């Protein structure tokens, strides 16, 4: 998640629109409070990174035995 003030967001708006398309959440603050959340119109499909399930998924010792 990235947080920007309104002033920062107005200067970087064209770049900020790319981040939600990559799965990043953008919050724009007004004063000390969150005012706007940038999200893509259509859901973004993020491919899992190789090795992201390491330690979670295991294979049985006899997995490839017939």
C-alpha positions as CSV (number, residue, x, y, z in Angstrom):
1,X,0.0,0.0,0.0
2,X,1.3,3.4,-0.9
3,X,0.0,6.6,0.8
4,X,0.1,10.1,-0.8
5,X,-1.1,13.5,0.1
6,X,-3.4,15.3,-2.3
7,X,-0.5,17.6,-3.4
8,X,1.8,14.5,-4.1
9,X,-1.0,12.7,-5.9
10,X,-1.8,15.6,-8.2
11,X,1.9,15.8,-9.2
12,X,2.1,12.1,-9.8
13,X,-1.4,11.2,-11.1
14,X,-0.3,9.7,-14.4
15,X,2.2,7.4,-12.6
16,X,-0.3,6.6,-9.8
17,X,-2.8,5.1,-12.2
18,X,-0.3,2.4,-13.1
19,X,0.2,1.1,-9.6
20,X,-3.3,-0.3,-9.0
21,X,-3.1,-2.1,-12.3
22,X,-0.1,-4.0,-10.8
23,X,-2.1,-4.9,-7.7
24,X,-0.8,-2.1,-5.5
25,X,-3.3,-0.2,-3.3
26,X,-3.1,3.6,-3.4
27,X,-4.5,5.8,-0.6
28,X,-4.8,9.6,-1.0
29,X,-4.9,11.5,2.3
30,X,-6.8,14.8,2.9
31,X,-5.2,16.2,6.0
32,X,-4.5,13.3,8.4
33,X,-7.4,11.2,7.1
34,X,-7.7,8.8,4.2
35,X,-9.9,10.4,1.5
36,X,-9.6,8.3,-1.7
37,X,-8.6,4.8,-2.6
38,X,-7.4,4.1,-6.1
39,X,-8.4,0.7,-7.5
40,X,-8.7,-0.7,-11.0
41,X,-12.2,-0.8,-12.6
42,X,-11.7,-4.4,-13.4
43,X,-10.1,-7.0,-11.1
44,X,-6.4,-7.5,-11.7
45,X,-5.2,-11.0,-12.0
46,X,-1.9,-11.3,-10.2
47,X,0.2,-14.3,-11.1
48,X,1.6,-16.1,-8.0
49,X,5.4,-15.8,-7.7
50,X,7.5,-18.9,-8.0
51,X,8.1,-20.4,-4.6
52,X,5.3,-18.4,-2.9
53,X,3.8,-21.6,-1.4
54,X,7.1,-22.9,-0.1
55,X,6.6,-24.5,3.3
56,X,2.8,-24.5,2.8
57,X,2.4,-27.1,0.0
58,X,4.0,-30.5,0.4
59,X,3.9,-33.7,-1.7
60,X,3.6,-37.1,-0.3
61,X,6.6,-39.4,-0.6
62,X,4.6,-41.8,-2.8
63,X,3.2,-39.1,-5.1
64,X,4.7,-40.5,-8.3
65,X,4.4,-44.2,-7.6
66,X,1.9,-46.2,-9.6
